[in-house]
Amino acid sequence: MPLPDLVLRAFVPADTPAICRLYAATTRAINGQHYTSAQVERWAGFAADQEGWCTRLGRNRTIVADLNGLIVGFAELEPADEVGYVYVDAQRQGQGIGTRLMRRLLLIAAEGTATQLHADVSISAMPFFAAQGFTVVARTEPIVCGAAAPRYRMTCAVPSPPA
Ligand SMILES: CC(C)(COP(=O)(O)OP(=O)(O)OC[C@H]1O[C@@H](n2cnc3c(N)ncnc32)[C@H](O)[C@@H]1OP(=O)(O)O)[C@@H](O)C(=O)NCCC(=O)NCCS
């Protein structure tokens, strides 16, 4: 899917408000299809702590998908072999943005020593991670806001860097 103007770049602190807005809106629109409203509102509410987000995004390897100055997705590697949040704007799902972000994370991981990437993944995102080559190694059902919130532990081999 061609998005010729899409640029992947490193996070800068000024991105934080837009990322927090994207996170809250996408959580409500996409994850809201699979979890209870109380769960979704709890997770979306994390976006209020912008200072905490700025610190965490800056500490992780965070890649931002930037479309003509508009942030349409972001992905985190924390610190070398754990995938953190991978989020795409709810209005721009299914256009290949998530795939481009994940490929970039795999390239970054390949520069280090990790041989496997790991991720804790929602039901909403499990098919996407499977399409990226991740496989499920465990399924858990933590109780969140009084109801089970199924999650998957998934892993993927890091490709070897070109010789
Ligand atoms: C998961 C997410 C990042 C995927 O981003 P995206 O830009 O829509 O993904 P892509 O367009 O690159 O999709 C690539 C492939 O993944 C698969 N896929 C993506 N979403 C899917 C879904 N809901 N159901 C089934 N397959 C899906 C498809 O095979 C797709 O390929 P196709 O379009 O050729 O069929 C996005 O849906 C999202 O933001 N979800 C909410 C947040 C979330 O749960 N993040 C992950 C945990 S932190």
The ligand as an SDF file (V2000), in Angstrom:
LIG
                    3D

 48 50  0  0  0  0  0  0  0  0999 V2000
   -2.1920   -3.6580   15.4740 C   0  0  0  0  0  0  0  0  0  0  0  0
   -2.0400   -2.3960   14.6290 C   0  0  0  0  0  0  0  0  0  0  0  0
   -0.8320   -1.6030   15.1030 C   0  0  0  0  0  0  0  0  0  0  0  0
   -1.8690   -2.8050   13.1450 C   0  0  0  0  0  0  0  0  0  0  0  0
   -1.6110   -1.6160   12.3840 O   0  0  0  0  0  0  0  0  0  0  0  0
   -2.0640   -1.4810   10.8330 P   0  0  0  0  0  0  0  0  0  0  0  0
   -1.3550   -0.3200   10.2650 O   0  0  0  0  0  0  0  0  0  0  0  0
   -3.5340   -1.4760   10.7270 O   0  0  0  0  0  0  0  0  0  0  0  0
   -1.4690   -2.8500   10.2480 O   0  0  0  0  0  0  0  0  0  0  0  0
   -1.1440   -3.1920    8.7130 P   0  0  0  0  0  0  0  0  0  0  0  0
   -2.0360   -2.3810    7.8160 O   0  0  0  0  0  0  0  0  0  0  0  0
    0.3140   -3.0610    8.5060 O   0  0  0  0  0  0  0  0  0  0  0  0
   -1.5970   -4.7370    8.6690 O   0  0  0  0  0  0  0  0  0  0  0  0
   -0.7050   -5.7480    8.2540 C   0  0  0  0  0  0  0  0  0  0  0  0
   -1.3720   -7.0950    8.2800 C   0  0  0  0  0  0  0  0  0  0  0  0
   -1.7320   -7.4330    9.6210 O   0  0  0  0  0  0  0  0  0  0  0  0
   -2.9400   -8.1980    9.5920 C   0  0  0  0  0  0  0  0  0  0  0  0
   -3.9460   -7.5090   10.3760 N   0  0  0  0  0  0  0  0  0  0  0  0
   -3.8720   -6.2380   10.8530 C   0  0  0  0  0  0  0  0  0  0  0  0
   -4.9610   -5.9650   11.6120 N   0  0  0  0  0  0  0  0  0  0  0  0
   -5.7190   -7.0710   11.5720 C   0  0  0  0  0  0  0  0  0  0  0  0
   -6.9730   -7.4480   12.1540 C   0  0  0  0  0  0  0  0  0  0  0  0
   -7.6700   -6.6130   12.9410 N   0  0  0  0  0  0  0  0  0  0  0  0
   -7.4620   -8.6870   11.9290 N   0  0  0  0  0  0  0  0  0  0  0  0
   -6.7870   -9.5460   11.1300 C   0  0  0  0  0  0  0  0  0  0  0  0
   -5.5940   -9.2580   10.5590 N   0  0  0  0  0  0  0  0  0  0  0  0
   -5.0800   -8.0430   10.7850 C   0  0  0  0  0  0  0  0  0  0  0  0
   -3.3430   -8.3500    8.1580 C   0  0  0  0  0  0  0  0  0  0  0  0
   -2.7760   -9.5540    7.6700 O   0  0  0  0  0  0  0  0  0  0  0  0
   -2.6660   -7.1710    7.4920 C   0  0  0  0  0  0  0  0  0  0  0  0
   -2.3420   -7.3980    6.1670 O   0  0  0  0  0  0  0  0  0  0  0  0
   -3.4310   -7.0570    4.9930 P   0  0  0  0  0  0  0  0  0  0  0  0
   -3.8280   -5.6280    5.1970 O   0  0  0  0  0  0  0  0  0  0  0  0
   -2.6490   -7.2880    3.7590 O   0  0  0  0  0  0  0  0  0  0  0  0
   -4.5650   -8.0000    5.2100 O   0  0  0  0  0  0  0  0  0  0  0  0
   -3.3400   -1.5240   14.7060 C   0  0  0  0  0  0  0  0  0  0  0  0
   -4.4520   -2.3330   14.3760 O   0  0  0  0  0  0  0  0  0  0  0  0
   -3.5910   -0.8920   16.0540 C   0  0  0  0  0  0  0  0  0  0  0  0
   -3.1760    0.2390   16.2890 O   0  0  0  0  0  0  0  0  0  0  0  0
   -4.3120   -1.6020   16.9530 N   0  0  0  0  0  0  0  0  0  0  0  0
   -4.7040   -1.0590   18.2490 C   0  0  0  0  0  0  0  0  0  0  0  0
   -3.5330   -0.9550   19.2120 C   0  0  0  0  0  0  0  0  0  0  0  0
   -2.9470   -2.2950   19.5980 C   0  0  0  0  0  0  0  0  0  0  0  0
   -3.6600   -3.1920   20.0260 O   0  0  0  0  0  0  0  0  0  0  0  0
   -1.6150   -2.3920   19.4480 N   0  0  0  0  0  0  0  0  0  0  0  0
   -0.8560   -3.5900   19.7100 C   0  0  0  0  0  0  0  0  0  0  0  0
   -0.5210   -3.8560   21.1280 C   0  0  0  0  0  0  0  0  0  0  0  0
    0.4700   -2.6350   21.8850 S   0  0  0  0  0  0  0  0  0  0  0  0
  1  2  1  0
  2  3  1  0
  2  4  1  0
  2 36  1  0
  4  5  1  0
  5  6  1  0
  6  7  2  0
  6  8  1  0
  6  9  1  0
  9 10  1  0
 10 11  2  0
 10 12  1  0
 10 13  1  0
 13 14  1  0
 14 15  1  0
 15 16  1  0
 15 30  1  0
 16 17  1  0
 17 18  1  0
 17 28  1  0
 18 19  1  0
 18 27  1  0
 19 20  2  0
 20 21  1  0
 21 22  1  0
 21 27  2  0
 22 23  1  0
 22 24  2  0
 24 25  1  0
 25 26  2  0
 26 27  1  0
 28 29  1  0
 28 30  1  0
 30 31  1  0
 31 32  1  0
 32 33  2  0
 32 34  1  0
 32 35  1  0
 36 37  1  0
 36 38  1  0
 38 39  2  0
 38 40  1  0
 40 41  1  0
 41 42  1  0
 42 43  1  0
 43 44  2  0
 43 45  1  0
 45 46  1  0
 46 47  1  0
 47 48  1  0
M  END
$$$$
